[in-house]
């Protein structure tokens, strides 16, 4: 019985606050993925350009690149629960404005880029606060498992959201993806106002925000395990993760499956990631996390190479299940290891560095992938970038063999 309980992936839900937080976030993320699918499809319709699809995807992540490190300092110096409540309220407003522009036929590619940029600006402060807040909901003992389960909710939404979005786009139009996302934020806000944690105690900082950022940089530079994890995640974000932004182009021009195929491909990524997240939540404390991280990094890039060779929907979808699995395991392990290592007073800044490389660098990759796809084709762009990810991972792991021994 004790072993079965230890292997239960939903074990962190024993904490009331995390249970409320996780339920609201998961429901809201279904709407977020619907909005993401709607934006990608509208970008292709409005511009008929793979490059502009990459630009729209990059616009939502560029502010994260520019602001997330400062967002980590803000998270370390303020009430994280209050920050998340404010940011989620602003995201509700952004989704509502996007719905209005689409419903009133005023949406242009420029407005779409500007609204995606607004979303990214809010997220640059919301994500570090939300991620570093999890430890206050479950404690250090259940932190890694809670992060994995949080990722499971995210990827459950990644399965359900695109599937619903494909149906909604085909029957009602993309504007309803944005309307439903607006309503989904009510779920997460309700949950956030039900959470009760000890009153936040302000800690008077003796250094300026800039010095606080530099303090975080020095810690990450001088901690070898943190340094290698951040570097590998960064290169993967630039050259690996933009395959998601290119999915509308793959669906239309490579596998010739339209909006329905687009939803299926994204749902398969989410299905694999959901399986990976539940596996991590159940078994993560039994395995050598460093060794698993190394193999998941190899598996992710190798899977993308194979995916780039596919020209039919079914084989491509099957490969994406594996890619999603490896992607989730890699991300959850990096996030969990970084938060476990970081001291309490630096956690927000370490998380913001993870967000900076995992999310903020995506626009760089989106621009690169979009430009390459425009010149050589989307299949060559994805495959070539995957080779770079694989080669860099092999070099980084050879230079840092101690990573494999981390439990």
The 8 nearest C-alpha neighbors of each residue, nearest first, counted from 0:
[[1, 3, 2, 4, 5, 6, 7, 10],
 [0, 2, 4, 3, 5, 6, 7, 10],
 [3, 1, 5, 4, 0, 6, 7, 281],
 [4, 2, 0, 6, 5, 1, 7, 281],
 [5, 3, 1, 7, 6, 2, 0, 10],
 [4, 6, 2, 3, 7, 1, 281, 10],
 [7, 5, 281, 3, 4, 282, 8, 2],
 [6, 8, 4, 281, 9, 10, 5, 3],
 [9, 7, 281, 280, 10, 277, 6, 148],
 [10, 8, 7, 11, 12, 148, 280, 281],
 [9, 11, 12, 7, 8, 13, 4, 5],
 [12, 10, 13, 145, 9, 14, 141, 144],
 [13, 11, 18, 14, 10, 9, 17, 15],
 [12, 14, 11, 10, 15, 18, 17, 9],
 [13, 15, 12, 17, 16, 11, 18, 137],
 [16, 14, 18, 17, 13, 19, 12, 136],
 [17, 15, 19, 18, 194, 14, 136, 20],
 [16, 18, 20, 136, 14, 19, 15, 21],
 [17, 19, 12, 15, 21, 16, 20, 14],
 [20, 18, 16, 22, 17, 190, 21, 23],
 [19, 21, 17, 23, 18, 22, 190, 24],
 [20, 22, 24, 18, 19, 23, 17, 25],
 [23, 21, 25, 19, 24, 20, 18, 26],
 [24, 22, 187, 186, 26, 20, 25, 190],
 [23, 25, 27, 21, 187, 26, 22, 28],
 [24, 26, 152, 28, 22, 27, 23, 21],
 [27, 25, 23, 29, 28, 24, 22, 183],
 [26, 28, 183, 24, 30, 184, 29, 25],
 [29, 27, 31, 25, 30, 26, 156, 24],
 [30, 28, 156, 160, 32, 27, 26, 31],
 [29, 31, 180, 33, 28, 27, 32, 183],
 [30, 32, 28, 34, 33, 29, 180, 35],
 [33, 31, 35, 160, 34, 29, 30, 157],
 [32, 34, 160, 30, 164, 36, 176, 31],
 [33, 35, 37, 31, 177, 32, 176, 36],
 [36, 34, 32, 38, 37, 33, 39, 31],
 [35, 37, 39, 33, 34, 38, 161, 40],
 [38, 36, 34, 173, 40, 35, 39, 41],
 [37, 39, 41, 35, 36, 40, 42, 34],
 [40, 38, 42, 36, 37, 41, 35, 52],
 [39, 41, 37, 43, 42, 38, 36, 44],
 [42, 40, 44, 38, 43, 39, 45, 37],
 [43, 41, 39, 45, 40, 52, 44, 38],
 [42, 44, 47, 40, 41, 46, 45, 52],
 [45, 43, 41, 42, 47, 46, 40, 48],
 [44, 46, 42, 43, 41, 108, 47, 107],
 [45, 47, 48, 43, 44, 42, 51, 108],
 [48, 46, 43, 44, 45, 49, 42, 51],
 [49, 47, 46, 50, 51, 43, 52, 373],
 [50, 48, 52, 51, 369, 373, 248, 53],
 [49, 51, 369, 53, 48, 52, 370, 373],
 [52, 50, 54, 53, 48, 49, 55, 46],
 [53, 51, 49, 55, 42, 54, 50, 43],
 [52, 54, 365, 369, 56, 50, 51, 55],
 [53, 55, 51, 57, 52, 56, 58, 366],
 [56, 54, 58, 112, 52, 57, 53, 51],
 [57, 55, 53, 54, 58, 59, 244, 52],
 [362, 56, 58, 54, 60, 55, 59, 365],
 [59, 57, 116, 55, 61, 60, 56, 115],
 [58, 60, 119, 115, 116, 57, 56, 61],
 [59, 61, 359, 57, 63, 119, 58, 362],
 [60, 62, 64, 58, 63, 362, 359, 57],
 [63, 61, 120, 65, 64, 119, 60, 66],
 [64, 62, 123, 359, 67, 60, 66, 61],
 [359, 65, 63, 61, 62, 355, 360, 66],
 [64, 66, 62, 63, 67, 61, 359, 68],
 [65, 67, 63, 69, 68, 62, 123, 64],
 [66, 68, 70, 123, 63, 69, 351, 355],
 [69, 67, 71, 351, 70, 66, 352, 348],
 [68, 70, 72, 71, 67, 66, 73, 212],
 [71, 69, 67, 124, 73, 68, 72, 66],
 [70, 72, 348, 351, 347, 74, 68, 69],
 [71, 73, 69, 75, 74, 70, 348, 76],
 [72, 74, 70, 76, 71, 75, 77, 69],
 [75, 73, 71, 128, 72, 77, 76, 347],
 [74, 76, 72, 347, 73, 77, 71, 344],
 [77, 75, 73, 74, 72, 202, 201, 78],
 [78, 76, 74, 79, 75, 73, 201, 82],
 [77, 79, 81, 80, 199, 82, 74, 76],
 [80, 78, 82, 128, 81, 74, 77, 132],
 [81, 79, 83, 82, 78, 84, 132, 191],
 [82, 80, 84, 78, 79, 83, 85, 77],
 [83, 81, 79, 85, 80, 84, 86, 78],
 [82, 84, 86, 80, 81, 85, 125, 87],
 [83, 85, 81, 87, 82, 86, 80, 88],
 [86, 84, 88, 82, 83, 87, 81, 89],
 [87, 85, 89, 83, 88, 84, 125, 121],
 [86, 88, 90, 84, 89, 85, 83, 91],
 [89, 87, 91, 85, 86, 90, 84, 92],
 [88, 90, 92, 86, 91, 87, 93, 85],
 [91, 89, 93, 87, 92, 88, 94, 86],
 [90, 92, 88, 181, 94, 89, 93, 184],
 [91, 93, 89, 95, 90, 94, 96, 88],
 [94, 92, 90, 96, 95, 91, 97, 89],
 [93, 95, 97, 91, 181, 96, 92, 177],
 [94, 96, 98, 92, 97, 93, 181, 91],
 [97, 95, 99, 93, 98, 94, 92, 100],
 [96, 98, 94, 100, 95, 99, 93, 101],
 [97, 99, 177, 95, 101, 96, 174, 100],
 [100, 98, 96, 102, 101, 97, 103, 95],
 [101, 99, 106, 105, 97, 103, 98, 102],
 [100, 102, 104, 106, 98, 99, 174, 103],
 [101, 103, 99, 104, 100, 174, 98, 105],
 [102, 104, 100, 105, 101, 99, 106, 98],
 [105, 103, 101, 102, 106, 100, 99, 107],
 [104, 106, 100, 103, 101, 107, 102, 99],
 [107, 105, 100, 101, 104, 110, 111, 108],
 [108, 106, 110, 109, 111, 105, 45, 104],
 [107, 109, 111, 110, 45, 112, 42, 106],
 [110, 108, 112, 107, 111, 113, 106, 114],
 [109, 111, 113, 107, 112, 108, 106, 114],
 [112, 110, 108, 114, 109, 113, 115, 107],
 [111, 113, 115, 109, 55, 110, 114, 58],
 [114, 112, 116, 110, 115, 111, 109, 117],
 [113, 115, 117, 111, 116, 112, 110, 118],
 [116, 114, 59, 118, 112, 117, 113, 58],
 [115, 117, 59, 58, 113, 119, 114, 118],
 [118, 116, 114, 120, 119, 115, 113, 121],
 [117, 119, 115, 116, 121, 120, 59, 122],
 [120, 118, 59, 122, 116, 62, 60, 117],
 [119, 121, 62, 117, 123, 122, 118, 116],
 [120, 122, 118, 123, 119, 124, 86, 125],
 [121, 123, 125, 119, 124, 120, 126, 118],
 [124, 122, 63, 67, 120, 121, 66, 125],
 [123, 125, 70, 122, 121, 126, 127, 67],
 [126, 124, 122, 128, 83, 86, 123, 127],
 [125, 127, 129, 128, 122, 124, 130, 123],
 [128, 126, 351, 130, 129, 71, 350, 125],
 [129, 127, 74, 79, 125, 131, 126, 130],
 [130, 128, 132, 126, 127, 131, 125, 83],
 [129, 131, 127, 132, 128, 133, 126, 350],
 [130, 132, 128, 347, 133, 129, 127, 346],
 [133, 131, 129, 130, 135, 134, 128, 79],
 [134, 132, 136, 135, 131, 130, 137, 129],
 [133, 135, 138, 136, 137, 132, 142, 139],
 [136, 134, 133, 132, 138, 137, 196, 131],
 [135, 137, 133, 17, 134, 16, 138, 132],
 [138, 136, 134, 135, 141, 14, 142, 133],
 [139, 137, 134, 140, 135, 141, 142, 136],
 [138, 140, 142, 141, 134, 137, 339, 143],
 [141, 139, 138, 142, 137, 143, 144, 134],
 [140, 142, 144, 139, 143, 137, 145, 138],
 [141, 143, 139, 145, 144, 140, 134, 138],
 [144, 142, 335, 146, 145, 141, 147, 339],
 [143, 145, 280, 147, 146, 141, 142, 148],
 [144, 146, 148, 142, 147, 143, 11, 149],
 [147, 145, 149, 143, 144, 148, 150, 142],
 [146, 148, 150, 144, 280, 149, 145, 276],
 [149, 147, 151, 145, 150, 146, 280, 144],
 [148, 150, 146, 152, 151, 147, 145, 153],
 [149, 151, 153, 147, 148, 152, 276, 154],
 [152, 150, 276, 148, 273, 154, 149, 153],
 [153, 151, 25, 155, 149, 150, 154, 156],
 [154, 152, 150, 156, 151, 155, 25, 157],
 [153, 155, 157, 273, 269, 156, 151, 152],
 [154, 156, 152, 158, 157, 153, 273, 151],
 [155, 157, 29, 154, 159, 153, 160, 158],
 [156, 158, 154, 269, 155, 160, 159, 32],
 [159, 157, 266, 269, 155, 156, 270, 160],
 [158, 160, 156, 162, 157, 161, 163, 155],
 [159, 161, 29, 33, 32, 163, 156, 162],
 [162, 160, 164, 262, 163, 33, 159, 266],
 [161, 163, 262, 159, 165, 164, 160, 266],
 [162, 164, 166, 160, 161, 165, 167, 159],
 [163, 165, 161, 167, 33, 166, 162, 168],
 [166, 164, 262, 259, 168, 162, 163, 167],
 [167, 165, 169, 163, 164, 168, 170, 162],
 [166, 168, 164, 170, 171, 169, 165, 172],
 [169, 167, 172, 173, 165, 166, 170, 171],
 [168, 170, 166, 167, 172, 165, 171, 258],
 [169, 171, 167, 168, 172, 166, 165, 173],
 [172, 170, 167, 168, 169, 175, 173, 174],
 [171, 173, 168, 174, 170, 167, 169, 175],
 [174, 172, 168, 37, 176, 175, 167, 171],
 [175, 173, 177, 176, 98, 101, 172, 102],
 [174, 176, 178, 177, 173, 179, 172, 171],
 [175, 177, 173, 33, 34, 179, 174, 178],
 [176, 178, 98, 180, 175, 34, 174, 179],
 [179, 177, 175, 181, 180, 176, 98, 174],
 [180, 178, 182, 181, 176, 177, 175, 30],
 [181, 179, 30, 183, 177, 182, 178, 31],
 [182, 180, 178, 91, 94, 179, 183, 95],
 [181, 183, 179, 180, 184, 185, 178, 186],
 [184, 182, 27, 180, 185, 181, 186, 30],
 [185, 183, 186, 187, 27, 182, 181, 91],
 [184, 186, 188, 183, 187, 182, 189, 181],
 [187, 185, 23, 189, 184, 183, 188, 27],
 [186, 188, 23, 190, 24, 184, 189, 185],
 [189, 187, 191, 185, 190, 186, 184, 192],
 [188, 190, 186, 187, 192, 191, 185, 193],
 [189, 191, 193, 187, 188, 192, 23, 19],
 [190, 192, 188, 194, 193, 189, 187, 20],
 [191, 193, 189, 190, 194, 188, 84, 195],
 [194, 192, 190, 191, 195, 189, 19, 16],
 [195, 193, 191, 16, 192, 190, 196, 19],
 [196, 194, 193, 197, 16, 192, 198, 191],
 [195, 197, 198, 194, 135, 136, 16, 199],
 [198, 196, 199, 195, 200, 135, 194, 136],
 [199, 197, 196, 200, 195, 78, 201, 80],
 [198, 200, 78, 197, 201, 196, 77, 79],
 [199, 201, 202, 198, 78, 197, 77, 203],
 [202, 200, 203, 199, 77, 76, 78, 204],
 [203, 201, 204, 200, 76, 77, 75, 199],
 [204, 202, 201, 205, 76, 206, 200, 77],
 [203, 205, 206, 202, 207, 76, 211, 208],
 [204, 206, 203, 207, 211, 202, 210, 208],
 [207, 205, 204, 210, 211, 208, 209, 203],
 [206, 208, 210, 209, 211, 205, 204, 212],
 [209, 207, 211, 210, 212, 72, 206, 69],
 [210, 208, 212, 211, 207, 213, 206, 69],
 [211, 209, 213, 207, 212, 208, 206, 214],
 [212, 210, 208, 214, 209, 213, 207, 206],
 [211, 213, 209, 215, 210, 214, 208, 216],
 [214, 212, 216, 210, 215, 211, 217, 209],
 [215, 213, 211, 217, 212, 216, 210, 218],
 [214, 216, 218, 212, 213, 217, 348, 219],
 [217, 215, 213, 219, 214, 218, 220, 212],
 [218, 216, 220, 214, 215, 219, 221, 213],
 [217, 219, 215, 221, 216, 220, 222, 214],
 [218, 220, 216, 222, 217, 221, 226, 225],
 [221, 219, 217, 218, 222, 226, 216, 223],
 [220, 222, 218, 219, 217, 223, 226, 225],
 [221, 223, 219, 225, 220, 224, 218, 226],
 [224, 222, 226, 225, 221, 227, 220, 219],
 [223, 225, 226, 227, 222, 228, 402, 401],
 [226, 224, 228, 222, 223, 219, 227, 229],
 [225, 227, 223, 229, 224, 228, 219, 220],
 [228, 226, 230, 224, 229, 225, 231, 223],
 [229, 227, 225, 231, 230, 226, 232, 224],
 [228, 230, 232, 226, 227, 231, 233, 225],
 [231, 229, 233, 227, 232, 228, 226, 234],
 [230, 232, 233, 234, 228, 229, 227, 235],
 [231, 233, 235, 229, 230, 234, 357, 236],
 [234, 232, 356, 230, 236, 231, 235, 229],
 [233, 235, 237, 231, 236, 232, 238, 230],
 [236, 234, 239, 232, 238, 233, 237, 388],
 [237, 235, 240, 233, 234, 361, 357, 239],
 [238, 236, 364, 234, 361, 235, 360, 363],
 [237, 239, 384, 235, 364, 236, 234, 388],
 [240, 238, 235, 236, 241, 385, 237, 384],
 [239, 241, 236, 242, 243, 238, 235, 237],
 [242, 240, 243, 244, 365, 364, 239, 361],
 [241, 243, 245, 240, 244, 381, 239, 246],
 [244, 242, 241, 246, 245, 240, 265, 247],
 [245, 243, 241, 242, 246, 56, 53, 365],
 [244, 246, 242, 243, 248, 247, 249, 241],
 [245, 247, 249, 243, 248, 244, 250, 242],
 [248, 246, 250, 249, 245, 261, 251, 40],
 [247, 249, 251, 246, 250, 245, 252, 49],
 [250, 248, 253, 246, 247, 252, 251, 254],
 [251, 249, 261, 247, 256, 254, 248, 260],
 [250, 252, 255, 257, 248, 249, 256, 253],
 [251, 253, 255, 249, 248, 250, 254, 256],
 [254, 252, 249, 255, 310, 250, 251, 248],
 [253, 255, 311, 310, 312, 250, 256, 252],
 [256, 254, 251, 252, 253, 250, 257, 249],
 [255, 257, 260, 250, 254, 251, 259, 258],
 [258, 256, 251, 260, 259, 250, 255, 261],
 [257, 259, 261, 260, 165, 262, 256, 250],
 [260, 258, 262, 165, 261, 257, 263, 256],
 [259, 261, 256, 263, 257, 262, 258, 250],
 [262, 260, 258, 250, 264, 259, 263, 247],
 [261, 263, 161, 165, 162, 259, 265, 260],
 [264, 262, 260, 266, 261, 265, 267, 259],
 [263, 265, 267, 261, 266, 316, 262, 260],
 [266, 264, 268, 262, 267, 263, 161, 269],
 [265, 267, 158, 269, 263, 268, 264, 161],
 [268, 266, 270, 320, 264, 269, 265, 319],
 [269, 267, 323, 320, 319, 265, 266, 271],
 [268, 270, 158, 157, 266, 272, 154, 267],
 [271, 269, 267, 273, 272, 158, 268, 266],
 [270, 272, 320, 324, 323, 274, 268, 273],
 [271, 273, 324, 323, 275, 269, 327, 270],
 [272, 274, 154, 151, 270, 276, 275, 271],
 [275, 273, 271, 277, 272, 276, 278, 270],
 [276, 274, 324, 272, 278, 273, 277, 328],
 [275, 277, 151, 279, 273, 278, 147, 274],
 [276, 278, 280, 274, 279, 275, 8, 151],
 [279, 277, 275, 281, 276, 280, 282, 274],
 [278, 280, 283, 276, 282, 277, 281, 147],
 [279, 281, 8, 144, 147, 277, 278, 148],
 [282, 280, 8, 6, 278, 7, 279, 283],
 [281, 283, 279, 285, 284, 278, 280, 6],
 [282, 284, 279, 285, 286, 280, 281, 144],
 [283, 285, 282, 286, 281, 144, 288, 287],
 [286, 284, 282, 283, 287, 406, 288, 281],
 [287, 285, 288, 283, 284, 282, 406, 291],
 [288, 286, 406, 289, 290, 405, 291, 404],
 [287, 289, 291, 406, 290, 286, 292, 405],
 [288, 290, 403, 405, 292, 402, 291, 287],
 [289, 291, 403, 293, 292, 288, 287, 294],
 [290, 292, 288, 294, 293, 289, 295, 287],
 [291, 293, 289, 295, 290, 329, 294, 288],
 [294, 292, 290, 296, 291, 295, 289, 297],
 [293, 295, 297, 291, 296, 292, 298, 290],
 [294, 296, 298, 325, 292, 297, 329, 293],
 [297, 295, 299, 293, 294, 298, 329, 292],
 [296, 298, 294, 295, 299, 300, 301, 389],
 [297, 299, 295, 301, 296, 300, 302, 325],
 [298, 300, 325, 302, 296, 322, 297, 301],
 [299, 301, 385, 303, 302, 389, 297, 298],
 [302, 300, 304, 298, 303, 299, 297, 305],
 [303, 301, 299, 305, 300, 304, 322, 298],
 [302, 304, 306, 300, 305, 301, 385, 307],
 [305, 303, 382, 301, 307, 302, 306, 385],
 [304, 306, 302, 303, 308, 307, 301, 309],
 [307, 305, 303, 308, 309, 304, 315, 318],
 [306, 308, 378, 382, 304, 305, 309, 381],
 [309, 307, 306, 305, 310, 378, 304, 382],
 [308, 310, 306, 315, 307, 311, 314, 305],
 [309, 311, 254, 253, 308, 312, 315, 314],
 [312, 310, 254, 313, 309, 314, 315, 253],
 [311, 313, 315, 254, 314, 316, 310, 256],
 [312, 314, 316, 315, 311, 317, 318, 254],
 [315, 313, 317, 316, 312, 311, 318, 309],
 [314, 316, 312, 318, 313, 309, 317, 306],
 [315, 317, 319, 313, 314, 264, 318, 267],
 [318, 316, 314, 320, 319, 315, 313, 321],
 [319, 317, 315, 321, 320, 316, 306, 314],
 [318, 320, 322, 316, 268, 321, 317, 267],
 [321, 319, 271, 267, 268, 323, 317, 318],
 [320, 322, 324, 319, 318, 323, 271, 325],
 [323, 321, 319, 325, 299, 302, 324, 320],
 [322, 324, 268, 272, 271, 326, 320, 321],
 [325, 323, 271, 272, 275, 321, 327, 322],
 [324, 326, 295, 299, 328, 322, 327, 323],
 [327, 325, 323, 329, 324, 328, 299, 322],
 [328, 326, 272, 330, 329, 324, 325, 331],
 [329, 327, 325, 331, 330, 326, 275, 332],
 [328, 330, 326, 327, 332, 292, 295, 331],
 [331, 329, 327, 333, 332, 328, 334, 326],
 [332, 330, 334, 328, 333, 329, 147, 327],
 [331, 333, 335, 329, 330, 334, 336, 328],
 [332, 334, 330, 336, 331, 335, 337, 329],
 [335, 333, 331, 337, 332, 336, 330, 338],
 [336, 334, 143, 332, 338, 337, 333, 331],
 [335, 337, 339, 333, 338, 334, 332, 340],
 [336, 338, 340, 334, 339, 335, 341, 333],
 [339, 337, 341, 335, 340, 336, 334, 346],
 [340, 338, 336, 337, 341, 335, 143, 139],
 [339, 341, 337, 338, 336, 342, 225, 335],
 [340, 342, 338, 346, 339, 337, 345, 343],
 [343, 341, 345, 344, 346, 340, 339, 338],
 [342, 344, 346, 345, 341, 347, 338, 75],
 [343, 345, 342, 346, 75, 347, 341, 348],
 [346, 344, 348, 343, 342, 347, 349, 341],
 [345, 347, 349, 343, 341, 348, 344, 350],
 [348, 346, 71, 350, 75, 131, 349, 345],
 [347, 349, 71, 351, 350, 345, 346, 72],
 [350, 348, 352, 346, 351, 347, 345, 353],
 [351, 349, 353, 347, 352, 348, 127, 346],
 [350, 352, 71, 354, 348, 127, 68, 353],
 [353, 351, 355, 349, 350, 354, 68, 348],
 [352, 354, 350, 351, 355, 356, 357, 349],
 [353, 355, 351, 357, 358, 352, 356, 350],
 [356, 354, 359, 352, 64, 353, 358, 67],
 [355, 357, 233, 360, 353, 354, 359, 358],
 [358, 356, 354, 236, 353, 355, 232, 233],
 [359, 357, 354, 361, 360, 356, 355, 60],
 [64, 358, 360, 63, 355, 60, 361, 356],
 [359, 361, 356, 363, 362, 358, 237, 64],
 [360, 362, 364, 363, 237, 236, 358, 359],
 [57, 363, 361, 365, 364, 61, 60, 360],
 [362, 364, 361, 366, 360, 365, 237, 367],
 [363, 365, 237, 367, 361, 362, 366, 238],
 [364, 366, 53, 362, 368, 241, 367, 363],
 [365, 367, 369, 363, 364, 53, 368, 370],
 [368, 366, 364, 370, 365, 369, 371, 363],
 [369, 367, 371, 365, 370, 366, 372, 364],
 [368, 370, 50, 53, 372, 366, 367, 371],
 [369, 371, 373, 367, 368, 372, 50, 366],
 [372, 370, 368, 374, 373, 380, 369, 375],
 [373, 371, 377, 376, 369, 380, 375, 374],
 [372, 374, 370, 371, 376, 49, 369, 375],
 [375, 373, 371, 372, 376, 370, 377, 369],
 [376, 374, 372, 371, 373, 379, 380, 377],
 [377, 375, 372, 378, 379, 373, 374, 380],
 [376, 378, 372, 380, 379, 381, 249, 375],
 [379, 377, 307, 381, 380, 376, 382, 308],
 [380, 378, 382, 381, 377, 376, 383, 375],
 [379, 381, 377, 372, 383, 371, 378, 382],
 [380, 382, 384, 378, 379, 383, 307, 242],
 [383, 381, 304, 385, 379, 307, 384, 380],
 [384, 382, 386, 380, 385, 381, 379, 387],
 [383, 385, 238, 387, 381, 386, 382, 380],
 [386, 384, 300, 388, 382, 387, 383, 304],
 [385, 387, 389, 383, 384, 388, 390, 382],
 [386, 388, 384, 390, 385, 389, 391, 383],
 [389, 387, 385, 391, 386, 390, 235, 300],
 [388, 390, 386, 392, 300, 387, 391, 297],
 [391, 389, 387, 393, 392, 388, 386, 394],
 [390, 392, 394, 388, 393, 389, 395, 387],
 [393, 391, 395, 389, 394, 390, 396, 388],
 [392, 394, 390, 396, 391, 395, 397, 389],
 [395, 393, 391, 397, 392, 396, 398, 390],
 [396, 394, 392, 398, 397, 393, 391, 399],
 [395, 397, 399, 398, 393, 394, 400, 392],
 [396, 398, 394, 395, 399, 400, 393, 392],
 [397, 399, 395, 396, 400, 394, 393, 401],
 [398, 400, 396, 401, 397, 402, 395, 227],
 [401, 399, 402, 397, 396, 403, 398, 404],
 [402, 400, 403, 399, 404, 405, 224, 289],
 [403, 401, 289, 400, 404, 405, 399, 224],
 [404, 402, 290, 289, 401, 405, 400, 293],
 [403, 405, 402, 401, 289, 406, 290, 287],
 [406, 404, 289, 402, 403, 288, 287, 401],
 [405, 287, 288, 404, 289, 286, 284, 290]]
